[in-house]
Amino acid sequence: MQLAFRWYGPDDPVSLAYIRQIPRMTGVVSALQDCRPGEAWPREKVRALRQTIEAAGLRFSVVESIAVHERIKLGLPGRDALIARYAQSMEAVAAEGVPVVCYNFMPVFDWLRTNLAMPQPDGSTALQFDQKEMEGIDFSEGTQDLPGWHAAYAGEEIAALRAAYAERSEEDLWENLKYFLERIVPAAERTGVRLAIHPDDPPWSVAGFPRIIASGAALKRVTQLVDSEANGVTLCTGSLGADPAEAARLPETIRSLAGRIHFAHMRNVRRLGERSFQESTHPDGDVDMAAVMEALLETGFDGPARPDHGRMIWGEEGLAGYGLYDRALGAAYMNGLRDAALRKAT
Ligand code: DNO
């Protein structure tokens, strides 16, 4: 396992110099934040980002993410040109020596939360999601400042996208994902990049949009759509862990995906009710993190792993879920879990 940390580029309030001071931190997870979905990533920009990361004594270990254009997810005309541009972006990333590309196949929205600062008894704040609250959000005026999500759509755009997705079954989305992978995986193989699909977060339909990558079984199915080592997954304990049945079977999921987990996100969640949860501290929640680490190491996982979202603690202000302090505590905990698991194994 190579410890890595997500960094949002030069505008991130957390500096690379601070990231480097976290024990055993070697990798940085980043992206060209200003490239729109469907744009080919210019190699010079990837190079500049890599050089900035390396100048800080770290390695650019994962691109998270290259966004998949909605026309690809919907299977609309024009997707072939967009897929070709996606391959170009992957080539640029590969040429700069970044080995893993994380992406997702969530319609329209990426990860979603309904409260970005839920007060905790200890004075910190945590991210929270509640399905009923989510369903109460009115999108007729657009997405505005929807928590946890950066791009913006106008009300009419959301309505048009909803109508387009309503015409598609889940199997149609699987077909569209397969179509995409059949064209992208050969390019990944050629360039030596490993693809790592991220599970949907939360792992169920939200805001009237379907979500298909919602279980360990779905991740497995992705790996079978195109049977190549380059076609892998991001094991995200927090996304899957929001579903109690999935949380319980995470070690089993990891074993079933052995060799195809190319990236791991370590985060814990605590269920508050039906389809309602909050993000807890890394050690305490519904996910047995020690069992996750043991299963990862037992299956030979040696890829990048990052502490995922943290709470806001010690008065820090910054990007929701992506402050320095609590994620650094998460990294320290990961180091401890890893040492304990390795000792147990010998
Ligand atoms: C949230 C992240 C996601 C992830 C994408 C991958 O914090 O885990 O936004 O980067 O879904 O494409």
Residues whose N, C-alpha, C, O or C-beta is under 5 A from the ligand:
A	BS01	DNO	E64 S65 C102 Y103 N104 D110 W111 H198
